[in-house]
Amino acid sequence: MHEITILVGLIKMVEKAAIQNNIEEIDTVVIQIGEMSSIVPKYMVKYFPNAAEDTLLENSKLKIEEIPANGLCHHCNKVFKIVKNKGKCPLCKADDWEMLSGMEFILKEIIVNSQNLE
């Protein structure tokens, strides 16, 4: 369950940014997770409340956006969705491709309630 370790690191990073910007309450944290990363989004959502307990993010929400795994075919140069096409180019059926996206983990956005800003 490396998701818990990732969540703890994420929460520390967001708390540090909040403190530096005099923010006392965070509404939502938006992260992006690549479709082929080793991070399981449902576990991130499930364990976020426990990891955020007794932190500035205790009452926050976690929003996850999935980044599709895209590949570039080395034979025909088509960009295609790797998972949807089971690792084969839908145009030429080659399985020789370069991954363009799908392994990311990105802190995209920290949303604060504007009523709580000074």
N, C-alpha and C positions, 0 to 999 in steps of 0.2 A: 504494500500500500504506500507507494512513494507519493501519492497525491497529498497525503497529510503533510509531508515534508515540504512539498511545493507550496501548499496553502500557507503554511507557517512563514515561509520566505516571502510570499506575496503579501501577506498581511503586514509583515515588518516593513516591507518596501512602501506600501501605501501609508502606513502610520507615519513613517519618516517624512514622506511628502506632505502629509496633512499637518504635522507639527511645524515643518518649515514654512508652511503657508497659513498658519494660525487657523486651521480648520478643526472644529471640534466634533463634527458629525458628518459622516459619509453616507449618502443614500444608496449608491450602487457602484460596484466595481465591475467593469466590463473587460473580459479577457477574450483572446482569440486562441483557439487550439487547433493545430493542424490535424486533419483527418487521419493521418498515419503516424502521429506522434504516439509515444507510449503513455500518454496521459488520458485517463478515462473521464470524460466530462461528467457522467452521472455520479461518479465518486467525488468529484470536486464539489458538485452541488450538494451532495449528501453530507459531506463532512465540513463544509464551510461554516455552518453555525457553531459547531464544536470548536473549530480552530479559531474562530473570531471571538469566542467568549472571553469576557474581561479585557477587550481591546477597544480601540476607537471604532472598530468595524462590527461591534457586537449586534447592532440593529440594522446592519447593512444587508443589501441583496447582492448576489453574485449573478452576473449575466454572462453567458458563454456564447460566443459566435464560433462556428466551425469554419475552418479554412479548408477548402477542398484540396485533395491531392491531385495536382496537375503534373503531367509529364510532357516532354517534348520528344517526339519520335525522331530517332537518328536517321531513319530511312526516308521519310516523306516530310519531315518538319512540321507535322500536325501537332498542335497542343490538344491534349485530351485528358479526361478525368480517369485517373489510374484505377481507382477502386471500382467505379461504375463499369469500366471496361475490362476488369479482371487482369490488368497489367498488360493488355495487348492494344496496340493502336487500332482504333475502329476503322481507319481508312485502309491501311496496308497490312494489318494483322501482325506486324512485327512486335517483338517483345524487347527490343533494344531502344531504351529511352533514358532520358535524363529527368530527374525529378526537379520541378520548378517550385512547387509549394506543397505543403501538407505535413511538415514536421515542426511547424512553429509553435511557440508559446509566447504570446505577446500581451502585456498589460496595455490595453487600448485606451481606457478612459476611467477616470475617477469622477463620479457625479456627486456633487454636493447639493444640498437643498439651499437654494439662494436665500431663503428666509433666515437661515442660520448664519449667514455671512455678516460681518460687521461693516 
